Amino acid sequence: MRAVVRRFGRPVVVAAGVLVGLAGLAACGQRATFSDEFVCGDLDDRDGSQVFVPSSCDADHTAERFFLFAAPFTKYDADDIDDADARYCLPRFYHRYRDSNDPSYASIYDYDWLAVAPSLEEWNRGSREIVCVAFRLDGETFP
């Protein structure tokens, strides 16, 4: 999987990524399949790849999966994936982390998000799942 970090609207490919512990979703024609189930976890760097590992929300964690969706198109295109990342992840990121009434989320500028999408190879094997993950810019754990 490839991982893309967006710094306030500018995508930067940072590493190949692997998603651990989440079931794959199959695209159904042109419709997007999605889950807004919140999952706590950690981002881990293994062999140069970003890995999201789900964990208990009761424990300190370095990442939060705030959205997951199947790409709403059938042909692999990096631009379409980036557009879908922005369309699905960005509004949910701002809603959860900027518009939160929870005072423990101090400022949107303390957080960023990462979209993990399938590589072309994985796409050709049927993977369509794109995962939206938030993390703290200072590297600290979430409250």
N, C-alpha and C positions, 0 to 999 in steps of 0.2 A: 504494500500500500504506500501511497505517497502522502506526505503530511504537508499541509500548507498553513502557515501562520499568517494571519492578516493583522497588520499594524494599522489600525484606523483606515481600512479600505484598500491598503496596498498588499496584494498577495506576495508572499515570498516562500518558495519551496524550500523546506528545511531538511527533510530526510525522508527516506522510505519509511513506511510505518507498518506495524503489525497490530492488529486488534486482537486482544486476548479475552476470552470469557464471554463473548457476546455472540448470539446466534445470528446467522446471516439472514437477510431479507431478500426475497426474490422480487424483481420488478414485475409488475403486472400490466403489460401493454405500455401505455403512456402515462398511467396513473402513478403517483408517488405513494409508497407505503411509508408510514412514519411511526415514531414512538417519541412522546415527550416525557417518558418515564425518566426521572432524575436518578442518576447512578453516580455514587462517589467512587473515587479510585485514585490511582497514581499514574503519572507519566514517568516512564522509565526509558532510559536510553540503552538499548541492547544492540550491539554490533552496528552502531550508527543509525539505528531505526528507532523512531518514537513508538512506544508500546503503551497502550492504555490498559491498566490492570484494575478491574473492579475490586472494591473493598467495602467494608462497613462504614456507614456515615458516622457511627459512634466513635471511630478512630480518626486520628489526624489523617488528612489526605491532601495530596498535592494537585488533584484535578477533579473536575466534575463534568460528567457527560450530561449535557442539557438538552440534546436533541439527536435523533438518529433518523435517517430517511433513506429510501431507495431512490436512486437517480430516476427522474421522470422521463427519461429518453432511452432509446435503445442502442444508438451508435455512440461509441467512445469518442469524446472530444474534450480535450483539456479545458477549452474555453467554456463549453457548456457546463462542465463540472464546476469551474470557478464561479460561473454565474449562479448555479444552483446553490453552491456553498453560501454565497452572499445573500441569495433570496431566502433560504431556509434558516441558516445559522445566525446571520447578523441581527435580524429583528428579535429573535429569541434571546440572543446574548444581551442586547440592550435592555430588553424587558426584564430579564432576570437580574442583571447586575447593575444596571443604572437606575431602573425604576423601582428597585426593591425598597421596601419600607424597613428592612432589617438593617439596623445601624451597624452590624458587624461587617456589612459590605460597604466599606468606607467611600470608595470612589470608583467609577468606571475606569479611571486611569490606573488603578491598581491591578487590573485584570486584562487578559487578552484571550483570544480563542484560537483553536486549532481545528482544522477540518482534516480528517483522515479519510482518504478516498482510495478506491482500488487502482492499482497500476493497470496498464493496458493488458498485461498477461493475465491478471486476476479477472479483469473485465471479460476477456475472451473465455474464461472458465465459468462465467455466470455471476460473478460477484457484482452487486450494484449498491451495496451499503456504503453510505457516507455518514460519518460520525462527527458531531460537533462537541468539542471538549473545551472547557474553560480552565485557565490556570492563572496563578498569581505571578505578576511580573517580578516580584522580589524573591521568588523561589520559596516563600514560606508556605506553611500549610493553611488550609481553609479553616475558618472558625467552626 
